[in-house]
């Protein structure tokens, strides 16, 4: 996402002028509020009129609520650059935003409106997004990015499967792993493109010397092994074969990350945070391998991927893209650096809560409040930038 493509003449609300604006704002707010609601639900202090179990509601709204919104914001902004076509604005963007909001309401009220009505309402968002992106890819003949749309279709199918499994089996286990695996694959595909690219661009301007390795057969082998490990994990999360494959995927992803010269980016937090977020990908593979061998609980590896890889990477991409696509300097303010540090704390605390024999309750509270602070903090910092045509003042930069 290096340059904003040409826009149609537009005089409506700035929030609807580009895809990243509404979905980055709504997604970050929802990520914070959802976790603040989840903690009392977990302890039985709050109930909701949802047909999902409390655990399934939390998982669903993280994967198919917050994450889906951030993916939409990213792709609605990236695909016009990839295809050279005009981006979605105004009323069509408003429709997509309202469909996403309707999905959140339908899931929350599914015990009242019925699970089937909630499912149809909820799955509409990712279905519409996949159809819109497929149309743009086909119209722009940008077939090399078809794999991204394919992953979005798989995510939409995982959402459908989540509703069906939760209703008929009582708990969505396979669909949870499938949805997480598809999101993680998106991070490995897109992260494998933007992390070394942004790193190379910054190092070329500021720090001559060792540069990130170019995409080659090693990266292809890494993706093949990673996808194989994830497919095994979806079907058979426990066992020796799954554990060994997950370890292999963790090691090769760690080597892949090491090839991107992240150790040379400490001076630029906008670049460094991408490497830190991606580091939780191999960590998650290793922790899930240990879970397959019965050494650590499954939630350790799952939260390394969700709170660590997904949480940090989404904040990193949202902050960088929002600055770049509104013409602001690509520089992290102290407040934004604090947001990065707080979400990192949330990831560490949540993994520790899964592994620790003592202090679990305290660690869970630290993780939840750190996560909510990071995402609501981001929303507060970036709301003026996302909602207004221009940044209000030089002193208000983030």
C-alpha positions in Angstrom: 0.0 0.0 0.0 2.6 2.5 -1.1 0.4 5.1 -2.8 -3.2 6.2 -2.7 -4.9 5.6 -6.1 -6.9 8.3 -7.9 -10.3 8.9 -6.2 -13.7 9.8 -7.5 -15.0 13.3 -6.7 -16.4 12.9 -3.2 -18.0 15.3 -0.8 -19.5 13.0 1.8 -18.2 12.2 5.3 -14.5 11.6 5.4 -15.1 8.4 7.3 -16.5 6.9 4.1 -13.9 8.3 1.7 -11.7 5.2 2.0 -12.1 1.6 3.2 -9.5 1.7 5.9 -11.2 4.6 7.7 -14.4 3.0 9.0 -13.1 -0.5 9.4 -9.9 0.3 11.2 -11.9 2.5 13.6 -14.8 0.1 14.2 -12.5 -2.9 14.4 -10.2 -1.4 17.0 -13.1 -0.2 19.1 -14.8 -3.6 18.9 -11.6 -5.4 19.8 -11.3 -3.4 23.0 -15.0 -3.5 24.1 -15.4 -7.2 23.3 -12.6 -8.2 25.7 -14.0 -5.9 28.4 -17.3 -7.8 28.1 -15.6 -11.2 27.8 -13.9 -11.1 31.1 -17.1 -10.8 33.2 -18.8 -13.3 30.9 -15.9 -15.7 31.6 -16.5 -15.4 35.3 -20.3 -15.7 35.1 -20.8 -12.1 36.1 -22.4 -11.0 32.8 -24.8 -12.8 30.5 -25.8 -12.1 26.9 -28.7 -13.1 24.7 -26.5 -15.1 22.3 -27.0 -18.6 21.2 -23.3 -19.2 21.4 -21.5 -20.4 24.6 -19.5 -17.5 26.2 -16.3 -19.1 24.9 -17.7 -19.3 21.3 -19.0 -15.8 21.4 -15.5 -14.5 22.4 -13.7 -16.6 19.8 -16.2 -15.7 17.1 -16.2 -12.0 17.7 -12.4 -11.9 17.7 -11.9 -13.9 14.5 -15.0 -13.0 12.5 -15.8 -9.6 14.1 -12.6 -7.6 14.8 -10.2 -9.5 12.6 -12.6 -9.5 9.7 -13.0 -5.7 10.0 -9.3 -5.1 9.9 -8.8 -7.4 6.9 -11.6 -5.6 5.1 -10.0 -2.2 5.8 -6.6 -3.4 4.6 -7.9 -5.1 1.4 -10.3 -2.2 0.5 -7.2 0.0 0.6 -4.6 -2.4 -0.9 -6.6 -3.9 -3.8 -7.1 -0.5 -5.6 -3.3 -0.2 -5.6 -2.9 -3.7 -6.8 -5.4 -3.4 -9.6 -5.2 0.3 -10.5 -9.0 0.6 -10.1 -10.9 3.2 -8.1 -11.6 2.4 -4.4 -14.9 1.9 -2.8 -16.4 5.1 -1.3 -19.6 6.6 0.0 -22.8 4.6 -0.1 -21.3 1.2 -1.1 -18.8 1.5 1.7 -21.6 2.5 4.1 -23.5 -0.6 3.2 -20.6 -2.8 4.0 -20.1 -1.1 7.3 -23.7 -1.5 8.2 -23.7 -5.2 7.2 -20.6 -5.7 9.5 -22.5 -3.9 12.4 -25.6 -6.0 11.7 -23.5 -9.1 12.1 -22.3 -8.1 15.5 -25.8 -7.3 16.7 -27.2 -10.5 15.2 -24.6 -12.7 17.0 -25.2 -10.9 20.3 -29.0 -11.3 20.0 -29.0 -14.8 18.3 -30.8 -16.4 21.2 -33.7 -14.0 20.5 -33.7 -13.9 16.7 -32.7 -17.6 16.2 -29.3 -19.1 15.3 -30.2 -19.4 11.6 -31.2 -15.7 11.2 -28.0 -14.7 13.0 -25.9 -17.0 10.8 -27.3 -15.6 7.6 -26.8 -12.0 8.8 -23.3 -12.6 10.1 -21.9 -14.5 7.1 -23.2 -11.8 4.7 -20.3 -9.5 5.4 -17.4 -11.8 4.5 -19.4 -13.1 1.5 -19.9 -9.6 0.2 -16.3 -8.7 0.7 -15.1 -11.8 -1.1 -17.4 -11.1 -4.0 -16.3 -7.4 -4.2 -12.6 -8.3 -4.1 -13.1 -11.1 -6.7 -14.8 -8.6 -9.0 -11.9 -6.1 -8.6 -9.2 -8.7 -9.1 -11.0 -10.0 -12.3 -11.6 -6.5 -13.6 -8.0 -5.4 -13.0 -6.7 -8.8 -14.3 -4.5 -8.9 -11.2 -4.4 -12.6 -10.9 -1.3 -12.9 -8.8 -3.3 -11.6 -5.8 -6.1 -14.2 -6.3 -4.6 -16.2 -3.5 -5.6 -13.5 -1.0 -9.2 -13.6 -2.2 -9.1 -17.4 -1.9 -8.1 -17.1 1.7 -10.9 -14.6 2.3 -13.4 -17.1 0.8 -12.0 -19.8 3.1 -12.4 -17.5 6.1 -16.1 -16.9 5.1 -16.6 -20.6 4.9 -15.0 -21.1 8.3 -17.5 -18.5 9.7 -20.4 -20.5 8.2 -18.9 -23.7 9.6 -18.5 -22.0 13.0 -22.2 -21.3 13.3 -23.2 -24.8 12.2 -20.7 -26.5 14.5 -21.7 -24.4 17.5 -25.4 -25.1 16.9 -25.2 -28.8 16.2 -22.1 -29.8 18.3 -22.5 -27.3 21.1 -19.0 -26.0 20.7 -17.1 -24.8 17.6 -13.7 -26.5 17.8 -12.8 -27.5 14.3 -14.1 -24.2 12.8 -12.2 -22.2 15.4 -8.9 -23.8 14.4 -9.8 -23.4 10.7 -10.7 -19.8 11.0 -7.5 -19.1 13.0 -5.4 -21.0 10.5 -6.8 -19.0 7.6 -6.1 -15.7 9.3 -2.6 -16.9 10.2 -2.0 -17.9 6.6 -3.1 -14.4 5.5 -0.5 -12.9 7.9 2.2 -15.2 6.6 1.3 -14.3 3.0 0.8 -10.5 3.4 3.4 -10.2 6.2 5.8 -12.0 4.0 5.3 -9.2 1.4 5.1 -6.1 3.5 7.5 -6.8 6.4 10.7 -7.3 4.2 9.4 -4.6 1.8 9.0 -1.8 4.4 12.2 -2.9 6.1 14.2 -2.7 2.8 12.7 0.7 2.0 13.7 2.1 5.4 17.2 0.5 5.5 17.9 1.7 2.0 17.2 5.3 3.0 18.7 5.3 6.5 21.0 2.3 7.2 23.1 1.1 4.2 24.2 -2.5 4.7 22.5 -5.9 5.1 19.0 -5.9 3.5 16.1 -8.4 3.8 16.4 -11.5 1.6 14.3 -11.4 -1.5 11.3 -13.8 -1.8 12.7 -17.1 -3.1 12.2 -20.9 -2.9 12.9 -20.8 0.8 9.8 -18.7 1.4 7.7 -21.0 -0.8 9.0 -24.0 1.2 8.2 -22.2 4.4 4.6 -21.5 3.3 4.1 -25.1 2.1 5.3 -26.6 5.4 3.3 -24.0 7.5 0.1 -24.7 5.6 0.6 -28.5 6.0 1.2 -28.0 9.7 -1.9 -25.9 10.1 -4.0 -28.5 8.2 -2.8 -31.2 10.5 -3.5 -29.0 13.5 -7.1 -28.3 12.4 -7.8 -32.0 11.9 -5.7 -33.6 14.7 -4.4 -31.0 17.2 -2.8 -33.7 19.3 -0.2 -36.3 18.5 3.4 -36.9 17.5 3.1 -36.3 13.7 1.2 -33.0 14.3 3.7 -31.9 16.9 6.8 -32.6 14.8 5.3 -30.8 11.8 4.4 -27.8 14.0 7.9 -27.7 15.3 9.3 -27.7 11.8 7.0 -24.9 10.8 8.0 -22.9 13.8 11.7 -23.3 13.1 11.4 -22.4 9.4 9.3 -19.4 10.1 11.8 -18.2 12.7 14.6 -18.5 10.1 12.4 -16.7 7.5 11.9 -13.8 10.0 15.6 -13.7 10.6 16.3 -13.3 6.9 14.4 -9.9 7.0 17.0 -7.9 8.9 14.7 -6.9 11.7 17.5 -6.5 14.1 18.6 -3.4 12.1 15.2 -1.6 12.5 15.3 -0.7 16.2 15.4 3.0 15.4 12.1 2.9 13.5 9.3 1.6 15.7 6.8 1.4 12.8 9.1 -1.1 11.1 10.3 -2.9 14.2 6.8 -3.6 15.5 6.1 -5.6 12.3 9.0 -7.9 13.1 7.9 -8.2 16.7 4.4 -9.1 15.7 5.6 -11.7 13.1 7.8 -13.3 15.8 4.7 -14.7 17.5 4.0 -16.8 14.4 6.9 -19.2 14.9 6.4 -18.9 18.7 2.8 -20.0 18.2 3.8 -23.0 16.1 6.3 -24.1 18.8 3.8 -23.7 21.7 1.1 -25.6 19.7 3.7 -28.3 19.1 4.3 -28.5 22.8 0.5 -28.7 23.3 0.4 -31.6 20.8 2.9 -33.4 22.9 0.9 -32.7 26.1 3.5 -30.4 27.6 1.6 -27.1 27.7 -2.2 -26.2 27.5 -3.5 -25.5 23.9 -4.4 -21.9 24.9 -0.8 -21.0 25.1 -0.1 -21.4 21.4 -3.5 -20.2 20.4 -3.0 -16.9 22.2 0.5 -16.5 20.9 -1.1 -16.4 17.5 -4.2 -14.4 18.4 -3.0 -11.8 21.0 0.6 -11.8 19.8 0.7 -12.3 16.0 -2.7 -11.0 15.1 -3.0 -8.3 17.7 0.4 -6.8 17.2 0.4 -7.1 13.4 -3.1 -5.6 13.0 -2.1 -2.6 15.2 1.1 -2.2 13.3 -0.6 -2.3 9.9 -3.5 -0.1 10.9 -1.2 2.6 12.3 1.2 2.6 9.4 -1.5 2.5 6.7 -3.5 5.2 8.4 -0.5 7.6 8.5 0.6 6.8 5.0 -2.8 7.0 3.3 -3.6 10.4 5.0 -0.3 11.9 4.0 1.2 12.0 7.5 4.9 11.3 8.2 5.6 7.6 8.8 6.8 8.1 12.4 5.5 6.6 15.6 4.8 9.1 18.3 5.5 8.2 22.0 1.8 7.6 22.5 1.7 5.1 19.6 4.9 3.4 20.9 3.1 3.0 24.2 0.2 1.3 22.4 2.7 -1.1 20.9 4.2 -1.8 24.2 0.9 -2.4 25.9 -0.4 -4.9 23.4 3.0 -6.7 23.7 2.4 -6.9 27.4 -1.1 -8.3 26.7 0.4 -11.1 24.6 3.1 -12.0 27.1 0.6 -12.0 30.0 -2.0 -14.1 28.2 0.6 -16.7 27.2 1.9 -16.7 30.8 -1.6 -17.1 32.1 -2.0 -20.3 30.0 1.3 -21.8 31.2 1.5 -20.5 34.8 0.5 -22.8 37.6 -0.1 -19.8 39.9 -1.3 -16.2 39.3 -3.6 -17.2 36.4 -6.4 -14.9 37.4 -4.1 -11.9 37.8 -2.4 -12.6 34.5 -5.8 -12.9 32.7 -6.8 -9.5 34.1 -3.5 -7.9 33.1 -3.8 -9.4 29.6 -7.5 -8.3 29.1 -7.0 -4.8 30.3 -3.8 -4.3 28.4 -5.4 -5.5 25.2 -8.4 -3.2 25.7 -6.2 -0.3 26.6 -4.1 -0.8 23.5 -7.0 -1.0 21.0 -9.2 1.6 22.6 -6.0 3.8 22.9 -5.3 3.3 19.2 -8.9 4.2 18.4 -8.7 7.4 20.5 -5.4 8.4 19.0 -6.5 7.8 15.4 -10.2 8.7 15.5 -9.5 12.3 14.4 -7.2 11.1 11.5 -9.8 8.5 10.4 -12.9 10.7 10.7 -11.7 14.1 9.5 -10.5 15.1 6.0 -7.3 16.6 7.4 -5.3 16.1 10.6 -6.4 18.9 13.0 -3.0 20.1 13.9 0.7 19.3 13.7 0.8 18.9 17.5 -1.9 16.2 17.4 0.1 13.8 15.4 0.2 10.2 16.3 
